[in-house]
Amino acid sequence: MQRRLAQFACDFCKQKKLKCSRELPKCNTCKPWPGECIYSRDTFDVNSLGSGSIDERTIESRLQDLEQLVQQLSKSVDKALQVNASAPARTDDPRLSFQANQRTVVEKDRISPKLYIGPSHSFSFLREASASIEKIPRPQSDATHQSARSELRYLSSQLGTSHVEQMTEESAAVFHVPSKATGHRMISRFFEIADLGNPFFTSPSDDVIMQVVFEPHRVQEKAWVVYFNYMLLAAVPVEGDSKEAAVLRQNVHLALNNSSIFLEPREVNVQVLAFLAMHGEDYAAPNTSWMLLGSACRQAEALGMHISSSQGSFESRQHHLCLFWLLFLMDKSCSLAFGRPAFLPTALYHHVPLPDESTLLMFQPHTRMHGTEIPQRVSHFGAQMLRCSIELAKLMGILADVLATGHSTIYSRAELRSRLNAWYSSSNQRMTEILEAERASSTADQVREMTLGINSMKFQYLHVLILLLKGEESSSSLRLSSAREALSLLTSMVSNWNSVYNGVTWHLLYYPFTSFFVIFENIVHHPGPVTPTVEHDLNLLATTVTYFTSMRSQMRLLATLCTRLEHVAAIFLQLARNVHSTSTGTENPPYEQHGDEHRQIHLEESNGASYLDLLPADMGALPGHSPSCKGKEARRTFDSMFDWFSWDTYYGDL
């Protein structure tokens, strides 16, 4: 086909005296094509030539239009970023949520690099669950798979990063000193709470505590300033004064700027570091807790706290032994949970003597809870729980070695399982017998706390047993039944800061996922019709969702974190239901768990990722912010100080 080219000059080129590049190709048989001048960019049709319809706008006007367009785009981007940080997820477009989450994860990794977690630990389910997601059929228009991947990344970030909120320059200037009347009320309150810490924690002398309150800048051992202020901060009620909480936190932050707390081996430093690692909500993210614990263990070794024949009074030596065994319990918990080497090796320290009987009997916080008077009788429940806890910690240390190396120089896997079962049988019997013997002379609250302690001990036993059985194909049925039994205990473990023997919050919030994913994996690998067994397993997964809903109403500072973990469980429950809904040809709509009801996810018109997906990996607290929650006053005291695993809590970004 031959071509003819016709050259036309546009008005713009005529005005500027330019050689117009508008070449209008015209085929012998076709109609004229549109053409465009490289100078004026006036697009037109040949048929319009001579009609006067050619755009005669100048480059200047077009540049102005472009500038206005860029300004509008900039405003739109700013508005979109604001919406993206606050709007619920658009689950109808999984790409939006996925891309937003990818950007968030990259930013988290840049700010808080991942910390090492060993190959065998309490949360190895993260690897298996990721592979299982791909095995689940994906219903049409369902974004649950992408959400599940996002939830696994979130859990991984929670367990593999560490971040501490820093003070602003304005709040870091000077210590807050209360009025004389307020200061004396604070001292009275402090001693009321601190008494529950016997025999593990001691209080400063009268002279030192007066200086801590009214002249904190002059206190030589700044750890006392941390201990006093954080003790009161933990006890601020739900409806408490946010200004009061802010000034207490300010004093804690300022005192912690003194590096001697972390570098000089002192008894008070060990005590405070252990306290923060267990209950310092601003500092007890899992990995931050582990690092605080490391400093405490090294200082305890340097001070020889494990040596019962060390110098000092009898009470001082007993206190050192109590504090050492507290660190030992925390150490084995961290080692087993993260697959990291222990700071206090079991083989080296398992022969350290326990505190004597009279010292152990001082641990009976359930008899002093809720401000009740100390009873005339002596309860043996707390002392027995300590013995059982230390025995379990020694077995946990051996198990951590087995998981890390595949073998143990002390016991084989079979022998370790036998000893673990014997420990639980004996411990459960002893604790139950004490409960029954003391039931008649105890209040209803005290009986409830002791029952909670027995249930919590069983939950911890089942958790350790599940880890021991992992990888043994012949024990898969026992592992599955143990996971089922563990989740069935959750409804009896819902509690708040007032509880004494409920275990520490970190385990209450994260350990359920170990059993949860054992059952989830079983459902994924056995698709088919919904049998009574499958329905029971799905109900157990739903129980976990409900558990986090209930814990959210109990927690004072961790309500947001509970909501996030509730969302994690709900997403994987939906995936588990999808496994069987596709087999039967039915579909289950995605839902979130809020309050006591299941509700459909409502899609928002705003183009933003889920605010849950955008929560930072390390949930730092806003100073002085205390969201309200239902139930009793949720004060954080030594009521929940000690546990056989003993380290605590991830602080919610509220």
C-alpha positions in Angstrom: 0.0 0.0 0.0 1.5 3.3 -1.0 1.5 6.2 1.4 1.1 9.9 0.9 2.4 12.4 3.4 0.8 15.8 3.7 2.6 18.6 5.6 0.4 21.0 7.6 1.6 23.8 9.8 -0.3 24.4 13.0 -1.1 27.9 14.3 1.5 27.5 17.1 4.3 26.8 14.7 3.3 29.6 12.5 3.4 32.0 15.4 6.8 30.8 16.6 8.2 30.4 13.1 9.0 26.8 13.7 9.1 24.0 11.2 6.0 22.0 12.0 6.4 18.3 12.4 2.8 17.5 12.0 2.9 14.8 9.4 -0.5 13.5 8.5 -0.2 10.1 6.9 -2.9 9.4 4.4 -3.5 6.0 2.9 -4.7 5.7 -0.6 -7.7 3.7 0.6 -8.0 4.7 4.3 -9.3 7.7 6.0 -6.8 10.3 7.3 -5.2 9.4 10.7 -4.9 11.7 13.7 -1.6 13.6 13.9 0.3 15.5 16.6 2.8 18.3 16.5 5.9 17.7 18.6 5.9 21.4 19.7 2.3 22.2 20.5 1.2 18.6 21.3 -2.2 19.6 19.7 -3.9 16.3 18.9 -6.4 16.6 16.2 -8.0 14.8 13.4 -7.4 15.6 9.8 -11.1 16.0 9.2 -11.0 18.9 11.6 -8.5 20.9 9.6 -10.0 24.0 8.3 -12.9 23.8 10.8 -11.1 25.9 13.3 -11.3 23.3 16.1 -7.5 22.9 16.7 -6.5 23.6 20.3 -4.6 26.9 20.4 -3.4 26.8 24.0 0.3 27.8 24.6 3.0 25.9 26.4 2.8 28.3 29.3 -0.8 27.6 29.9 -0.2 23.9 29.7 2.7 24.1 32.2 0.3 25.9 34.6 -2.2 23.2 34.2 0.5 20.6 34.9 1.6 22.4 38.0 -1.9 22.6 39.3 -2.3 18.9 38.6 0.9 18.1 40.6 -0.4 20.1 43.5 -3.7 18.3 43.5 -1.9 15.0 43.3 0.3 15.9 46.3 -2.7 16.8 48.4 -4.4 13.6 47.4 -1.3 11.6 48.4 -1.2 13.3 51.8 -4.9 12.6 52.3 -4.4 9.0 51.3 -1.6 8.5 53.7 -3.8 9.8 56.5 -6.6 7.5 55.5 -4.2 4.6 55.2 -3.1 5.0 58.8 -6.6 5.0 60.2 -9.0 3.3 57.9 -10.1 -0.4 58.2 -8.9 -2.9 55.7 -10.4 -3.0 52.2 -10.7 -6.8 52.1 -12.3 -6.6 48.7 -8.9 -5.8 47.2 -6.2 -7.9 48.8 -3.5 -6.2 46.7 -4.0 -3.0 48.6 -3.7 -4.6 52.0 -0.8 -6.7 50.9 1.2 -3.8 49.4 0.5 -1.6 52.4 1.6 -4.3 54.7 4.8 -4.9 52.7 5.7 -1.2 53.1 5.0 -1.4 56.8 7.1 -4.6 57.2 10.0 -3.0 55.3 9.8 0.1 57.5 9.7 -2.0 60.7 12.7 -4.0 59.6 14.6 -0.8 59.0 13.8 0.6 62.4 13.9 -2.6 64.4 16.1 -5.3 62.7 15.2 -8.9 63.3 16.8 -10.6 66.2 18.0 -14.2 66.1 15.5 -16.9 67.0 16.8 -20.5 67.1 15.5 -23.3 64.9 13.7 -25.1 67.7 11.5 -23.1 70.0 8.0 -22.5 71.2 7.0 -20.6 68.1 8.4 -22.8 65.3 4.7 -23.1 64.2 5.4 -19.9 62.2 7.2 -21.9 59.6 4.7 -24.7 59.3 1.7 -22.4 59.2 3.2 -20.4 56.3 3.5 -23.6 54.2 0.1 -24.8 55.2 -1.6 -21.6 53.9 -0.7 -22.6 50.3 -2.4 -26.0 50.8 -5.8 -24.5 51.6 -8.1 -23.9 48.7 -8.9 -20.3 48.1 -12.6 -19.5 47.6 -13.3 -16.9 44.9 -13.1 -13.3 46.1 -11.6 -14.3 49.4 -8.7 -12.3 50.9 -8.2 -14.5 53.9 -5.0 -16.0 52.6 -3.3 -12.7 52.2 -4.5 -11.7 55.7 -3.1 -14.9 57.2 0.3 -14.2 55.7 0.2 -10.7 57.2 -0.7 -12.1 60.6 2.2 -14.5 60.5 4.6 -11.7 59.6 3.1 -9.7 62.6 3.7 -12.6 65.0 7.2 -13.0 63.7 7.9 -9.3 64.2 6.5 -9.4 67.7 8.9 -12.2 68.6 11.9 -11.1 66.6 12.3 -7.4 67.2 12.9 -5.1 70.2 12.1 -1.4 70.6 11.9 0.9 73.6 10.0 4.2 73.6 12.3 7.2 74.2 11.5 10.3 76.2 11.0 13.6 74.6 13.6 16.3 75.4 11.0 18.2 77.4 10.1 15.4 79.7 13.7 14.2 80.1 14.9 17.4 81.9 14.4 16.8 85.6 12.8 14.4 88.1 9.2 15.1 89.2 9.0 15.7 93.0 5.6 15.5 94.6 4.2 17.6 97.4 4.9 16.5 100.9 1.4 15.1 101.5 1.3 13.3 98.1 4.8 11.9 98.6 3.9 10.3 102.0 0.8 8.8 100.4 3.0 7.4 97.7 5.3 5.9 100.3 2.4 4.3 102.1 1.1 2.8 98.9 4.5 1.5 97.9 5.0 -0.5 101.1 1.5 -1.9 100.9 2.3 -3.3 97.4 5.9 -4.2 97.9 5.1 -6.5 100.8 3.6 -8.9 98.2 7.1 -9.4 96.7 8.5 -11.3 99.6 10.8 -13.2 99.7 12.2 -12.2 96.3 12.4 -8.4 96.5 13.4 -6.1 99.3 12.5 -2.5 99.9 14.9 0.4 100.5 15.6 1.7 103.9 13.5 4.6 105.3 16.2 7.1 104.7 16.7 6.0 101.1 13.0 5.9 100.3 12.6 9.5 101.6 15.4 10.5 99.3 13.9 8.6 96.4 10.6 10.5 96.7 11.8 14.0 97.6 15.4 14.2 96.3 15.7 11.6 93.5 18.6 13.4 91.9 20.7 12.7 95.0 20.0 9.0 95.2 23.3 7.1 94.6 21.7 3.8 93.5 19.3 5.0 90.8 17.8 1.5 90.6 15.8 2.4 93.7 14.2 5.3 91.9 13.2 2.9 89.1 11.8 0.3 91.5 9.7 2.8 93.5 8.3 4.7 90.6 7.6 1.6 88.4 6.0 -0.2 91.4 3.5 2.7 91.7 3.1 3.0 87.9 2.1 -0.6 87.7 -0.5 -0.1 90.4 -2.3 2.9 88.7 -5.9 1.8 88.3 -7.8 1.8 85.0 -9.6 5.0 85.8 -6.4 6.5 87.3 -5.0 9.9 86.7 -3.1 9.9 83.4 -0.9 12.8 84.7 0.1 10.7 87.6 1.2 7.9 85.3 3.1 10.3 83.1 5.2 11.7 85.9 6.0 8.2 87.3 7.1 7.0 83.9 9.1 10.2 83.4 11.0 9.4 86.7 11.6 5.8 85.6 13.0 6.9 82.2 15.2 9.5 83.7 16.7 7.1 86.3 17.3 4.4 83.6 19.6 6.9 81.9 22.2 6.1 84.6 24.3 3.3 83.0 25.5 2.0 86.4 22.2 0.1 86.6 23.3 -2.1 83.7 27.0 -2.1 84.3 27.7 -2.3 88.0 27.0 -5.6 89.8 24.7 -4.6 92.7 21.9 -6.4 94.4 19.4 -3.6 93.8 20.3 -3.6 90.1 19.7 -7.3 89.7 16.3 -6.9 91.5 15.2 -4.0 89.3 16.3 -5.6 86.0 14.4 -8.8 87.0 11.4 -6.7 87.9 11.4 -4.8 84.5 12.0 -8.1 82.6 8.9 -9.6 84.2 6.5 -6.7 84.7 8.0 -3.6 83.1 5.3 -3.0 80.5 7.4 -0.4 78.7 10.5 -2.7 78.6 9.2 -6.3 78.6 8.7 -7.0 74.9 9.9 -10.6 74.5 13.4 -9.7 73.2 13.8 -6.7 75.4 12.9 -8.8 78.4 15.5 -11.4 77.3 18.3 -8.7 77.1 17.4 -7.2 80.5 17.4 -10.7 81.9 20.9 -11.3 80.5 22.3 -8.3 82.3 20.6 -9.4 85.6 22.0 -12.9 85.3 25.6 -11.7 84.7 25.4 -9.3 87.7 24.0 -12.1 89.9 26.9 -14.4 88.9 29.4 -11.7 89.6 27.9 -11.1 93.0 27.9 -14.9 93.8 24.2 -14.9 94.6 24.1 -18.7 94.0 26.6 -19.3 96.8 24.6 -20.0 100.0 27.7 -19.7 102.2 28.4 -16.1 101.0 28.9 -13.3 103.5 26.1 -11.5 105.1 23.2 -12.2 107.4 21.0 -15.3 107.1 18.1 -13.2 105.7 20.5 -11.7 103.1 21.7 -15.1 101.9 18.2 -16.4 101.7 17.1 -13.4 99.7 20.1 -14.0 97.3 19.0 -17.6 96.8 15.4 -16.6 96.1 16.5 -13.9 93.6 18.9 -16.4 91.9 16.2 -19.0 91.5 13.8 -16.4 90.1 16.4 -15.6 87.4 16.9 -19.3 86.8 13.2 -19.7 86.1 13.1 -16.7 83.8 16.2 -17.9 82.0 14.8 -21.3 81.2 11.6 -19.8 79.9 13.4 -17.5 77.5 15.8 -20.2 76.4 13.0 -22.7 75.6 10.8 -20.0 74.0 13.4 -18.6 71.6 15.8 -21.5 71.1 18.7 -19.4 72.5 21.5 -20.6 74.9 20.7 -20.2 78.6 22.4 -17.5 80.6 22.5 -19.8 83.7 23.2 -23.4 82.4 21.2 -26.1 84.1 24.2 -28.5 84.2 26.2 -25.8 86.1 23.6 -24.6 88.6 21.0 -27.4 89.2 22.8 -28.3 92.5 22.4 -24.8 94.0 20.3 -25.3 97.2 16.8 -24.0 97.5 16.0 -21.4 100.1 15.0 -22.9 103.4 11.4 -23.8 104.3 10.7 -20.7 106.4 11.8 -18.5 103.5 9.7 -20.3 101.0 6.6 -20.0 103.2 6.9 -16.3 103.0 5.6 -16.6 99.4 1.8 -16.6 99.9 0.5 -13.5 98.0 -3.0 -15.0 97.5 -3.5 -14.6 101.3 -2.8 -10.8 101.0 -4.5 -10.0 97.8 -7.1 -7.3 97.4 -5.8 -5.6 100.6 -7.0 -8.4 102.9 -5.4 -8.7 106.3 -2.7 -11.4 106.7 -4.4 -14.5 108.2 -3.1 -16.2 111.3 -2.6 -19.5 109.5 0.3 -20.1 107.1 -0.6 -21.3 103.6 1.7 -23.8 102.0 0.3 -23.3 98.5 2.8 -20.6 97.4 5.8 -22.5 98.8 4.7 -25.7 97.0 4.2 -23.9 93.8 7.8 -22.6 94.0 9.2 -26.0 94.5 7.2 -27.4 91.6 8.2 -24.5 89.4 11.9 -24.9 90.0 11.7 -28.6 89.3 10.0 -27.9 86.0 12.6 -25.2 85.1 15.3 -27.8 85.5 13.5 -30.1 83.1 13.0 -27.2 80.7 16.7 -26.5 80.7 17.4 -30.1 79.6 14.6 -29.9 77.0 16.1 -26.7 75.6 19.4 -28.6 75.1 17.6 -31.5 73.4 15.8 -29.2 71.0 19.0 -27.3 70.1 21.3 -30.3 69.7 19.0 -33.2 69.1 20.3 -35.1 72.2 21.1 -34.7 75.9 23.9 -36.0 78.0 21.5 -36.5 80.9 18.2 -38.0 79.6 17.0 -39.3 76.3 13.8 -38.0 74.8 11.8 -40.9 76.2 13.4 -40.5 79.6 12.7 -36.8 79.6 9.1 -37.4 78.7 8.7 -39.9 81.5 10.2 -37.4 84.0 8.0 -34.6 82.7 4.9 -36.8 83.1 6.0 -37.9 86.6 6.6 -34.2 87.6 3.1 -33.2 86.5 1.4 -36.1 88.2 3.2 -35.5 91.5 2.9 -31.7 91.3 -0.8 -31.7 90.5 -1.5 -34.1 93.3 0.4 -32.0 95.9 -1.2 -28.8 94.8 -4.7 -30.2 94.7 -4.2 -31.7 98.2 -3.1 -28.4 99.6 -6.1 -26.6 98.0 -8.5 -29.1 99.5 -6.9 -28.9 102.9 -7.0 -25.0 102.9 -10.4 -24.6 101.2 -12.4 -24.4 104.4 -10.2 -21.6 105.9 -9.9 -19.6 102.6 -12.1 -17.0 101.1 -13.8 -17.5 97.8 -11.2 -15.3 96.0 -8.3 -17.2 97.5 -9.8 -20.6 96.4 -10.3 -19.1 93.0 -6.7 -18.0 92.8 -5.4 -21.4 93.9 -7.6 -23.1 91.3 -6.3 -20.8 88.7 -2.8 -21.6 89.7 -3.4 -25.4 89.3 -4.9 -24.8 85.8 -2.1 -22.5 84.8 0.4 -25.2 85.9 -1.3 -27.8 83.8 -1.3 -25.4 80.8 2.4 -24.9 81.1 3.0 -28.6 81.4 1.0 -29.3 78.2 2.9 -26.5 76.4 6.3 -28.1 77.3 5.0 -31.6 76.4 3.9 -30.4 72.9 7.4 -29.0 72.3 9.0 -32.3 73.4 6.8 -34.4 71.1 7.4 -32.2 68.1 9.0 -34.1 65.3 8.1 -37.5 66.6 5.7 -39.1 64.1 4.8 -41.9 66.5 3.7 -39.3 69.1 1.6 -37.1 66.7 -1.7 -38.3 68.3 -0.5 -37.5 71.8 0.7 -34.1 70.7 -2.6 -33.3 69.1 -4.6 -34.4 72.2 -2.3 -32.3 74.4 -3.0 -29.3 72.2 -6.7 -29.9 72.4 -6.5 -30.1 76.2 -4.4 -27.0 76.4 -7.0 -24.9 74.5 -9.8 -26.3 76.5 -8.2 -24.7 79.6 -8.3 -21.2 78.2 -11.7 -20.2 79.4 -10.6 -21.0 83.0 -7.5 -18.8 82.6 -9.1 -15.5 81.7 -7.9 -13.1 84.4 -6.3 -9.7 84.9 -3.6 -8.0 87.0 -5.4 -8.8 90.3 -4.8 -12.5 89.8 -1.9 -14.1 91.7 -1.2 -17.5 90.2 -2.4 -17.0 86.6 1.1 -17.0 85.1 2.7 -14.0 83.5 1.0 -12.0 80.8 3.5 -12.8 78.1 2.7 -16.5 78.2 -1.0 -15.9 78.6 -1.1 -13.9 75.3 1.3 -15.9 73.1 1.6 -19.5 74.3 -2.0 -20.4 73.2 -0.9 -20.0 69.6 1.5 -23.0 69.9 -1.5 -25.4 70.6 -3.7 -23.4 68.3 -1.5 -24.1 65.3 -1.0 -27.7 66.2 -4.8 -28.1 65.7 -4.8 -25.9 62.7 -2.1 -28.0 61.0 -4.2 -31.1 61.7 -7.2 -29.6 60.1 -5.3 -28.5 57.0 -3.8 -31.9 56.4 -7.1 -33.8 56.8 -9.6 -32.0 54.6 -13.0 -33.5 53.9 -16.5 -33.6 55.4 -17.1 -31.9 58.8 -17.0 -34.8 61.3 -17.8 -34.4 65.0 -14.0 -34.4 65.6 -13.4 -31.6 63.1 -16.3 -29.6 64.5 -14.7 -30.0 68.0 -11.4 -28.8 66.7 -13.0 -25.8 65.0 -14.7 -24.9 68.2 -11.4 -25.0 70.1 -10.0 -22.5 67.5 -13.0 -20.4 68.1 -12.5 -20.7 71.8 -9.1 -19.1 71.3 -10.6 -16.1 69.5 -13.1 -15.7 72.3 -10.3 -16.0 74.9 -8.5 -13.0 73.4 -11.8 -11.1 73.4 -12.2 -11.8 77.1 -8.6 -10.9 77.8 -9.0 -7.6 76.0 -11.7 -6.6 78.5 -9.4 -7.7 81.4 -6.2 -5.9 80.3 -5.5 -2.3 81.2 -2.6 -1.4 79.0 -2.7 -4.3 76.6 -6.2 -4.0 75.1 -4.9 -3.1 71.7 -2.5 -6.0 71.6 -5.3 -8.4 72.7 -7.4 -7.0 69.8 -4.6 -7.7 67.4 -4.0 -11.2 68.6 -7.8 -11.8 68.5 -7.6 -10.8 64.8 -4.8 -13.3 64.2 -6.7 -16.2 65.6 -9.9 -15.2 63.8 -8.2 -15.1 60.4 -6.7 -18.6 60.8 -10.1 -19.9 62.1 -11.6 -18.7 58.9 -8.9 -20.5 56.9 -9.6 -23.7 58.8 -13.3 -23.4 58.0 -12.4 -22.8 54.3 -10.7 -26.2 54.3 -14.0 -28.0 54.9 -16.3 -25.5 53.3 -14.7 -26.1 49.9 -15.1 -29.9 50.4 -18.8 -29.5 51.0 -19.4 -26.8 48.4 -20.3 -24.1 51.0 -18.6 -20.9 51.8 -18.1 -19.2 55.2 -17.9 -15.4 55.1 -14.9 -13.8 56.8 -15.6 -12.4 60.2 -13.9 -10.6 63.0 -14.4 -11.3 66.6 -15.5 -8.3 68.6 -17.2 -8.3 72.0 -19.1 -11.5 72.4 -20.4 -11.8 68.8 -19.2 -12.7 65.4 -19.9 -10.0 62.9 -19.3 -9.6 59.2 -16.4 -7.5 58.0 -17.8 -4.3 56.6 -15.8 -2.9 53.6 -15.0 0.8 53.9 -15.1 3.2 50.9 -11.8 4.7 51.9 -8.7 3.4 50.2 -6.6 2.4 53.2 -5.0 -0.7 54.6 -6.2 -2.2 57.9 -5.1 -0.3 60.9 -4.3 -3.6 62.5 -1.8 -4.4 59.8 -0.2 -1.1 60.3 0.4 -1.5 64.1 4.1 -1.4 64.7 6.0 -4.7 65.6 6.9 -3.3 69.0 3.9 -1.9 70.7 5.3 1.1 72.6 3.1 2.9 75.1 2.0 6.5 74.9 3.0 8.0 78.3 0.1 8.5 80.6 -2.5 6.9 78.3 -4.7 4.4 80.2 -7.6 3.2 78.1 -10.7 2.2 80.0 -11.8 -1.4 80.2 -14.5 -3.3 81.9 -14.3 -5.3 85.0 -12.5 -4.8 88.3 -9.7 -2.3 88.8 -6.9 -3.7 86.7 -3.9 -2.8 88.8 -0.5 -4.3 88.1 1.2 -5.3 91.3 3.3 -8.1 92.8 0.0 -10.0 92.9 1.1 -11.4 89.5 4.8 -11.1 90.1 6.1 -14.6 90.2 5.5 -17.5 87.9 7.4 -20.6 87.2 8.2 -19.2 83.7 8.4 -15.6 84.9 8.8 -13.0 82.3 6.2 -10.6 81.2 4.1 -8.7 78.8 4.2 -6.8 75.6 3.2 -3.2 76.0 0.3 -2.0 73.8 0.5 0.9 71.4 -2.7 2.6 72.5 
